[in-house]
Amino acid sequence: MADLEALLNDFADECADLEGIVAPLAAADWARATPAPGWTIAHQIGHLAWTDEVATLAAADADRFQQLVVEAAPKATTFVDEAAEEAATAPPAELLDRWHRGRKSLTDALRAVPAGSKLPWFGPPMSAASMITARIMETWAHGQDVADALGVVRTPTARLRTVAHIGVRTRNFAYTVHGKTPPTEEFRVELTAPDGSIWSWGPEDAAQRVTGSALDFCLLVTQRRHPDDLAIEAVGADAAVWLTLAQAFAGPTGTGRTAGQFA
């Protein structure tokens, strides 16, 4: 069973690392474009703040969250971008404060969720641990967009295991969202962690295998780098296809990056 408190601490650390990058920026730098088309650094932080708020609503007031889902349905393809656009209009100090308050509220709300409860979401319901796991992944991924926009190289941490775990667990979803039938057999995934240890998933004797750097795998499944730019290897035809489809985030297929695109 996932350790919720450990995950909440990792979430706090991931947010703090990203805040350490954006907090010192001059106001003009918040308008700097990131690799996400049409999104500035302010959009990225605004999106994180808004999603933390929505996740808090799911944890603390399921009825109000369901109302939000109904309200968002007519603009399903645009409401996330619209929320980021609105948030990005705030002065940086206000946006940082909103992000602070939102993530604290989310942490408090998830701690209060009864054990075994499932929270509503835009996809399948999820546990409190799964919710904060998703928030860690998304904070890391959008933090990569910010880092790339600023030319900052981040130091990989053990928190990448959470991102990699989601990437592995969403294998079948990635096939399905691309209109493909997922393979019936399990894959073996072996990744070299930042400390040199090996993180692994799946049967040791699986014929289909993916190996490489944990950092590169996380960049792959969050679509922050093109597969050609990563040290990830596949053994088996199905595993090779997966590397072209991998998607750790919910929603429609992403556009990803082109080969050689680092910013």
C-alpha positions in Angstrom: 0.0 0.0 0.0 1.3 3.4 -0.9 2.6 5.6 2.0 0.4 8.7 1.7 2.5 10.8 4.0 5.6 10.0 2.1 3.9 11.0 -1.1 2.7 14.2 0.4 6.2 15.1 1.5 7.5 14.3 -2.0 4.8 16.6 -3.5 5.9 19.4 -1.2 9.5 18.9 -2.2 8.7 18.8 -5.9 6.7 22.0 -5.6 9.5 23.6 -3.6 12.1 22.8 -6.2 10.0 24.4 -8.9 9.3 27.4 -6.8 13.0 27.8 -6.3 13.3 28.3 -10.0 10.4 30.7 -10.6 10.2 32.8 -7.4 13.4 34.8 -8.2 12.3 35.6 -11.7 11.6 39.2 -12.8 8.0 39.9 -13.7 8.9 40.0 -17.4 10.3 36.5 -17.3 6.9 35.1 -16.3 5.8 36.0 -19.8 8.5 33.9 -21.4 7.3 31.2 -23.7 7.6 27.6 -22.8 7.7 24.6 -25.1 3.9 24.1 -24.6 2.4 26.1 -27.5 0.8 29.3 -26.3 1.8 28.8 -22.7 4.2 31.1 -20.8 5.8 30.3 -17.5 2.8 32.1 -15.9 0.5 29.7 -17.7 2.4 26.7 -16.4 2.3 27.8 -12.7 -1.3 28.9 -13.1 -2.3 25.5 -14.5 -0.6 23.8 -11.5 -2.4 26.1 -9.1 -5.8 25.5 -10.7 -5.4 21.8 -10.9 -4.4 21.6 -7.2 -7.5 23.6 -6.4 -9.7 21.2 -8.5 -8.1 18.2 -6.9 -8.9 19.7 -3.5 -12.5 20.1 -4.5 -12.6 16.4 -5.5 -11.2 15.4 -2.1 -13.3 17.7 0.0 -16.6 18.3 -1.8 -17.5 15.6 -4.3 -20.9 17.2 -5.1 -19.3 20.5 -6.1 -16.7 18.7 -8.1 -19.3 16.8 -10.1 -21.0 20.2 -10.8 -17.7 21.4 -12.1 -17.5 18.4 -14.4 -20.9 19.2 -15.8 -20.1 22.8 -16.3 -16.8 21.9 -18.1 -18.4 19.3 -20.4 -19.5 21.7 -23.2 -15.9 23.0 -23.5 -14.0 19.7 -22.8 -11.2 20.5 -25.2 -10.6 24.1 -24.0 -11.4 24.5 -20.3 -7.9 23.5 -19.1 -6.3 26.1 -21.4 -8.9 28.7 -20.4 -8.2 28.2 -16.7 -4.4 28.6 -17.4 -5.0 31.7 -19.5 -7.1 33.3 -16.7 -4.6 32.4 -14.0 -1.7 33.8 -16.1 -3.2 37.3 -16.0 -2.4 37.6 -12.3 0.7 39.4 -11.1 3.5 36.8 -10.3 3.4 37.4 -6.6 -0.4 36.8 -6.5 0.0 33.7 -8.7 2.7 32.3 -6.4 0.5 32.9 -3.4 -2.4 31.2 -5.1 -0.2 28.2 -5.8 1.0 28.1 -2.2 -2.5 28.2 -0.8 -3.8 25.6 -3.3 -1.2 23.0 -2.6 -1.5 23.4 1.1 -5.3 23.0 0.9 -4.8 19.9 -1.3 -2.4 18.3 1.2 -4.8 19.0 4.1 -7.8 17.6 2.2 -6.0 14.4 1.2 -4.9 13.8 4.7 -8.5 13.9 5.8 -9.8 11.4 3.2 -10.9 8.2 4.9 -8.7 5.2 4.2 -10.1 3.1 1.3 -12.2 6.0 -0.2 -12.1 6.8 -3.9 -12.2 10.4 -5.1 -14.1 11.5 -8.2 -12.0 12.8 -11.1 -12.3 13.6 -14.8 -11.2 10.0 -15.5 -11.8 6.9 -13.2 -12.1 7.6 -9.5 -8.8 7.4 -7.6 -7.5 7.0 -4.1 -5.8 9.8 -2.1 -2.4 8.2 -2.8 -3.1 8.0 -6.5 -4.3 11.6 -6.6 -1.1 13.0 -5.0 1.0 10.7 -7.2 -0.6 12.3 -10.2 0.1 15.7 -8.8 3.7 14.9 -8.3 4.0 13.7 -11.9 2.3 16.8 -13.3 4.3 19.2 -11.2 7.5 17.6 -12.4 6.4 17.6 -16.0 5.3 21.2 -16.1 8.4 22.1 -14.1 10.4 20.6 -17.0 8.6 23.0 -19.4 9.6 25.9 -17.1 13.2 24.7 -16.8 13.5 24.2 -20.6 12.2 27.7 -21.2 14.9 29.1 -18.8 17.7 26.8 -19.9 17.9 25.3 -16.4 19.1 21.8 -15.9 17.4 20.2 -12.9 19.1 17.6 -10.7 17.2 14.3 -10.9 15.9 12.9 -7.6 14.3 9.7 -6.3 10.9 11.3 -6.8 11.3 10.3 -10.4 10.2 6.8 -9.3 6.7 8.1 -8.9 6.7 9.6 -12.4 8.1 6.4 -13.8 5.6 4.3 -12.0 2.7 6.2 -13.6 4.4 5.8 -16.9 4.5 2.1 -16.5 0.9 1.8 -15.1 -0.5 3.8 -18.0 0.8 1.5 -20.7 -2.6 0.2 -21.7 -4.1 3.6 -21.6 -1.5 4.9 -24.0 -2.4 2.2 -26.5 -6.1 2.8 -26.1 -6.0 6.6 -26.4 -4.2 6.0 -29.7 -7.0 3.7 -30.9 -4.7 0.6 -30.5 -5.3 -2.7 -28.7 -2.9 -3.1 -25.7 -0.7 -6.2 -25.8 -1.9 -9.0 -23.5 1.5 -9.8 -22.2 3.3 -7.8 -19.5 6.5 -5.9 -20.2 9.7 -5.8 -18.1 10.8 -2.3 -17.4 14.3 -1.7 -15.8 15.4 1.8 -15.2 18.6 3.2 -13.8 17.8 5.6 -10.9 19.7 8.8 -10.2 21.6 7.0 -7.4 22.6 4.1 -9.8 20.2 1.5 -8.4 17.7 -0.3 -10.7 14.0 0.3 -10.5 12.0 -2.5 -12.1 8.4 -3.4 -13.0 7.0 -6.6 -14.6 8.2 -10.2 -14.9 11.9 -10.8 -15.0 11.5 -13.2 -17.9 9.2 -11.0 -20.0 10.1 -11.1 -23.7 9.1 -7.5 -24.2 11.5 -5.2 -22.4 12.3 -1.5 -21.9 15.6 -0.4 -20.3 17.5 2.9 -19.8 17.7 6.0 -17.7 14.9 6.7 -15.3 15.2 10.4 -16.1 14.9 9.7 -19.8 12.0 7.4 -19.3 10.2 10.1 -17.3 10.9 12.6 -20.1 9.5 10.1 -22.5 6.2 9.2 -20.8 5.5 12.9 -20.0 6.3 13.7 -23.7 8.9 16.3 -22.7 11.4 14.8 -25.1 11.2 13.0 -28.4 12.1 9.3 -28.2 15.0 9.8 -30.6 16.7 12.1 -28.0 16.5 9.6 -25.2 18.7 6.8 -23.9 15.8 4.3 -23.8 15.9 0.9 -25.5 13.2 -1.6 -26.4 13.4 -5.3 -27.0 10.4 -6.6 -28.8 8.1 -5.1 -31.4 5.3 -4.2 -29.0 7.7 -2.5 -26.6 9.1 -0.5 -29.4 5.6 0.7 -30.4 5.0 1.6 -26.8 7.9 4.0 -26.8 6.2 6.0 -29.6 2.8 6.1 -27.7 3.8 6.4 -24.0 1.7 8.9 -22.2 1.6 9.2 -18.4 -1.1 12.0 -18.4 -4.8 11.7 -18.8 -6.7 13.1 -21.7 -6.2 13.1 -25.4 -2.9 12.3 -27.1 -0.3 15.0 -26.7 1.7 16.5 -29.5 5.0 15.9 -27.7 8.3 17.4 -28.9 10.0 17.0 -32.2 13.4 15.4 -32.5 16.1 17.7 -31.2 13.6 20.1 -29.5 14.8 20.9 -26.0 13.1 24.2 -25.4 
